[in-house]
């Protein structure tokens, strides 16, 4: 999770790393000493952040695919730039 979080924008990355650290701290404890409420809260924050970041990306992918489909339907050949 840390490797993925490292790719996030700095303001988001800093917040999510705190959540990840809290989860790591809790899961290192014996199971009967874990604060499940804290774990749930931190995991929900991580999931919410992932959804907030992924939703626009999925939307842009759909947008690009629609443009590609339209170009194909119109018989216009498009050379896509390579991803770096």
Backbone as a chain_set.jsonl record, in Angstrom:
{"seq": "XXXXXXXXXXXXXXXXXXXXXXXXXXXXXXXXXXXXXXXXXXXXXXXXXXXXXXXXXXXXXXXXXXXXXXXXXXXXXXXXXXXX", "coords": {"N": [[0.816, -1.187, 0.0], [1.977, 1.185, 0.686], [3.72, 1.68, -1.43], [2.0, 2.232, -3.544], [0.683, 4.451, -2.477], [2.759, 6.258, -2.481], [2.724, 7.299, -4.983], [0.675, 9.07, -5.071], [-0.733, 12.432, -5.097], [1.122, 14.916, -3.238], [-0.284, 16.133, -0.958], [-2.411, 14.386, -0.504], [-1.038, 11.999, -0.268], [0.487, 12.314, 2.111], [-1.508, 12.321, 4.091], [-2.724, 9.79, 3.734], [-0.639, 8.069, 4.261], [-0.32, 8.37, 6.984], [-2.671, 7.132, 7.827], [-2.137, 4.525, 6.909], [0.099, 3.89, 8.464], [-1.096, 3.885, 10.999], [-2.802, 1.682, 10.714], [-0.894, -0.337, 10.326], [0.371, -0.27, 12.829], [-1.704, -1.114, 14.52], [-2.249, -3.725, 13.516], [0.014, -5.048, 14.204], [-0.221, -5.587, 16.806], [-1.249, -8.052, 19.255], [-4.105, -9.995, 18.363], [-6.277, -9.835, 20.173], [-5.828, -7.414, 21.385], [-6.138, -5.442, 19.574], [-7.519, -2.427, 18.327], [-10.426, -2.429, 17.01], [-12.259, -0.561, 16.159], [-10.678, 1.665, 15.585], [-9.113, 0.537, 13.545], [-11.101, 0.026, 11.617], [-11.968, 2.64, 11.067], [-9.631, 3.818, 9.998], [-9.147, 2.141, 7.794], [-11.456, 2.63, 6.323], [-10.994, 5.299, 5.689], [-8.768, 5.025, 4.035], [-9.884, 3.543, 1.939], [-11.837, 5.364, 1.05], [-10.207, 7.431, 0.118], [-8.877, 6.111, -1.955], [-11.031, 5.597, -3.662], [-11.816, 8.208, -4.264], [-9.624, 9.075, -5.716], [-9.456, 7.203, -7.781], [-11.897, 7.322, -9.172], [-12.062, 9.693, -10.902], [-10.011, 8.937, -12.661], [-10.977, 6.599, -13.83], [-13.147, 7.728, -15.109], [-11.86, 9.381, -16.97], [-10.576, 7.487, -18.51], [-12.772, 6.224, -19.684], [-13.757, 8.406, -21.123], [-11.635, 8.853, -22.933], [-11.705, 6.398, -24.285], [-14.206, 6.618, -25.514], [-13.684, 8.709, -27.302], [-11.794, 7.475, -28.939], [-13.341, 5.384, -30.0], [-15.2, 6.921, -31.441], [-13.508, 8.12, -33.321], [-12.756, 5.859, -34.738], [-15.234, 5.066, -35.818], [-15.671, 7.179, -37.508], [-13.738, 6.789, -39.316], [-11.265, 7.885, -38.945], [-7.902, 7.808, -38.49], [-6.048, 7.532, -35.603], [-3.046, 8.168, -34.016], [-1.867, 7.115, -31.085], [-0.128, 8.623, -28.36], [2.73, 7.208, -26.719], [2.629, 5.809, -23.442], [4.389, 7.06, -20.644]], "CA": [[0.0, 0.0, 0.0], [2.866, 2.358, 0.737], [4.255, 1.93, -2.772], [0.945, 2.888, -4.306], [0.463, 5.771, -1.871], [3.878, 7.128, -2.853], [2.419, 7.883, -6.291], [-0.42, 10.022, -4.915], [-0.306, 13.828, -4.908], [1.714, 15.074, -1.9], [-1.221, 16.394, 0.138], [-3.157, 13.141, -0.269], [-0.061, 10.989, 0.153], [0.838, 12.5, 3.522], [-2.646, 11.906, 4.916], [-2.975, 8.348, 3.647], [0.471, 7.364, 4.918], [-0.657, 8.358, 8.411], [-3.666, 6.065, 7.999], [-1.453, 3.24, 6.717], [0.921, 3.661, 9.661], [-1.998, 3.513, 12.093], [-3.238, 0.302, 10.467], [0.264, -1.196, 10.603], [0.558, -0.321, 14.285], [-2.766, -1.939, 15.11], [-2.174, -5.144, 13.142], [1.182, -5.648, 14.85], [-0.629, -5.965, 18.161], [-1.999, -9.315, 19.306], [-5.476, -9.789, 17.887], [-7.193, -9.447, 21.256], [-5.503, -6.052, 21.831], [-6.359, -4.506, 18.468], [-8.67, -1.535, 18.406], [-11.13, -2.66, 15.744], [-12.893, 0.695, 15.753], [-9.62, 2.457, 14.953], [-8.791, -0.124, 12.279], [-12.198, 0.257, 10.679], [-11.95, 4.054, 10.684], [-8.477, 4.055, 9.129], [-9.36, 1.424, 6.536], [-12.48, 3.373, 5.579], [-10.337, 6.498, 5.153], [-7.926, 4.577, 2.919], [-10.783, 3.18, 0.84], [-12.445, 6.599, 0.542], [-9.179, 8.127, -0.657], [-8.67, 5.352, -3.191], [-12.191, 5.828, -4.525], [-11.768, 9.603, -4.724], [-8.567, 9.195, -6.72], [-9.707, 6.301, -8.908], [-13.097, 7.672, -9.926], [-11.75, 10.54, -12.063], [-9.174, 8.196, -13.608], [-11.886, 5.731, -14.583], [-13.92, 8.611, -15.977], [-11.009, 9.831, -18.073], [-10.37, 6.327, -19.374], [-14.006, 6.088, -20.452], [-13.785, 9.545, -22.04], [-10.664, 8.575, -23.997], [-12.226, 5.283, -25.082], [-15.286, 7.148, -26.354], [-13.059, 9.471, -28.385], [-11.181, 6.497, -29.843], [-14.451, 4.738, -30.715], [-15.744, 7.881, -32.392], [-12.56, 8.265, -34.435], [-12.863, 4.636, -35.543], [-16.507, 5.119, -36.549], [-15.548, 8.204, -38.542], [-12.663, 6.399, -40.218], [-10.105, 8.75, -38.718], [-6.851, 7.061, -37.806], [-5.373, 8.319, -34.572], [-1.855, 7.552, -33.455], [-1.822, 7.485, -29.673], [1.219, 8.749, -27.787], [3.055, 6.125, -25.79], [2.617, 6.186, -22.027], [5.738, 7.056, -20.058]], "C": [[0.865, 1.258, 0.0], [3.404, 2.706, -0.651], [3.228, 2.641, -3.643], [0.716, 4.298, -3.784], [1.566, 6.752, -2.258], [3.628, 7.828, -4.191], [1.31, 8.932, -6.216], [0.123, 11.445, -4.837], [0.143, 14.037, -3.465], [0.712, 15.291, -0.761], [-2.029, 15.152, 0.492], [-2.228, 12.083, 0.297], [0.247, 11.106, 1.641], [-0.273, 12.013, 4.446], [-2.826, 10.391, 4.906], [-1.849, 7.549, 4.298], [0.245, 7.319, 6.429], [-1.67, 7.246, 8.692], [-3.018, 4.687, 7.873], [-0.608, 2.902, 7.947], [0.061, 3.246, 10.851], [-2.487, 2.072, 11.939], [-2.096, -0.66, 10.783], [0.483, -1.369, 12.103], [-0.467, -1.242, 14.931], [-2.61, -3.415, 14.761], [-0.933, -5.835, 13.702], [0.876, -6.079, 16.284], [-1.265, -7.349, 18.123], [-3.47, -9.04, 18.985], [-6.426, -9.305, 18.983], [-6.93, -8.04, 21.794], [-5.747, -5.004, 20.744], [-7.618, -3.677, 18.7], [-9.392, -1.609, 17.058], [-11.833, -1.403, 15.249], [-11.88, 1.58, 15.03], [-9.25, 1.86, 13.589], [-9.86, 0.155, 11.228], [-12.17, 1.695, 10.166], [-10.808, 4.339, 9.706], [-8.642, 3.363, 7.778], [-10.421, 2.115, 5.684], [-11.885, 4.64, 4.962], [-9.473, 6.142, 3.945], [-8.798, 4.253, 1.704], [-11.406, 4.432, 0.219], [-11.449, 7.381, -0.316], [-8.955, 7.431, -1.99], [-9.818, 5.585, -4.172], [-12.153, 7.243, -5.096], [-10.726, 9.794, -5.821], [-8.903, 8.379, -7.965], [-10.893, 6.724, -9.763], [-12.796, 8.602, -11.097], [-10.901, 9.816, -13.113], [-10.045, 7.29, -14.465], [-12.714, 6.562, -15.555], [-13.119, 9.076, -17.177], [-10.726, 8.684, -19.037], [-11.585, 6.123, -20.267], [-14.102, 7.193, -21.505], [-12.851, 9.302, -23.227], [-11.147, 7.437, -24.892], [-13.352, 5.736, -26.001], [-14.725, 7.925, -27.541], [-12.423, 8.531, -29.413], [-12.259, 5.791, -30.66], [-15.023, 5.659, -31.785], [-14.81, 8.042, -33.589], [-12.614, 7.042, -35.341], [-14.121, 4.649, -36.394], [-16.444, 6.122, -37.703], [-14.443, 7.888, -39.547], [-11.43, 7.273, -40.094], [-9.082, 7.962, -37.909], [-6.129, 7.983, -36.834], [-4.194, 7.517, -34.052], [-1.727, 8.041, -32.018], [-0.385, 7.617, -29.191], [1.478, 7.601, -26.826], [3.051, 6.656, -24.367], [4.03, 6.099, -21.483], [5.656, 6.925, -18.582]], "O": [[0.516, 2.266, -0.615], [3.527, 3.879, -1.002], [3.57, 3.555, -4.394], [0.571, 5.236, -4.568], [1.32, 7.955, -2.349], [4.261, 8.841, -4.488], [1.038, 9.612, -7.206], [1.301, 11.646, -4.545], [-0.396, 13.404, -2.557], [0.856, 14.684, 0.3], [-2.299, 14.9, 1.667], [-2.585, 11.36, 1.227], [0.264, 10.102, 2.352], [-0.008, 11.368, 5.461], [-3.056, 9.782, 5.951], [-2.088, 6.465, 4.829], [0.586, 6.33, 7.077], [-1.542, 6.511, 9.671], [-3.325, 3.784, 8.651], [-0.605, 1.762, 8.411], [0.441, 2.364, 11.621], [-2.575, 1.333, 12.919], [-2.307, -1.683, 11.434], [0.746, -2.471, 12.583], [-0.127, -2.055, 15.791], [-2.816, -4.274, 15.619], [-0.838, -7.062, 13.679], [1.629, -6.841, 16.89], [-1.765, -7.775, 17.082], [-3.999, -7.975, 19.304], [-7.282, -8.456, 18.734], [-7.727, -7.524, 22.579], [-5.577, -3.809, 20.983], [-8.631, -4.166, 19.199], [-9.014, -0.938, 16.098], [-11.983, -1.209, 14.042], [-12.185, 2.17, 13.994], [-9.094, 2.585, 12.607], [-9.546, 0.482, 10.083], [-12.329, 1.935, 8.969], [-11.003, 5.024, 8.702], [-8.313, 3.936, 6.739], [-10.296, 2.177, 4.461], [-12.234, 5.01, 3.841], [-9.45, 6.871, 2.954], [-8.482, 4.645, 0.581], [-11.491, 4.543, -1.004], [-11.815, 7.928, -1.356], [-8.855, 8.082, -3.03], [-9.594, 5.75, -5.371], [-12.428, 7.447, -6.278], [-10.926, 10.583, -6.745], [-8.656, 8.827, -9.085], [-10.885, 6.499, -10.973], [-13.243, 8.321, -12.209], [-11.055, 10.054, -14.311], [-9.873, 7.222, -15.682], [-12.953, 6.148, -16.689], [-13.648, 9.155, -18.285], [-10.647, 8.893, -20.248], [-11.447, 5.879, -21.466], [-14.486, 6.935, -22.646], [-13.227, 9.519, -24.379], [-11.014, 7.504, -26.114], [-13.442, 5.284, -27.143], [-15.233, 7.812, -28.657], [-12.51, 8.772, -30.617], [-12.112, 5.618, -31.87], [-15.297, 5.225, -32.904], [-15.262, 8.095, -34.733], [-12.529, 7.164, -36.563], [-14.079, 4.282, -37.568], [-17.082, 5.934, -38.738], [-14.238, 8.627, -40.51], [-10.643, 7.386, -41.033], [-9.356, 7.511, -36.797], [-5.664, 9.064, -37.198], [-4.323, 6.346, -33.695], [-1.507, 9.226, -31.768], [0.476, 6.822, -29.566], [0.554, 7.085, -26.197], [3.422, 7.803, -24.116], [4.779, 5.18, -21.815], [6.684, 6.903, -17.906]]}, "num_chains": 1, "name": "protein.A"}
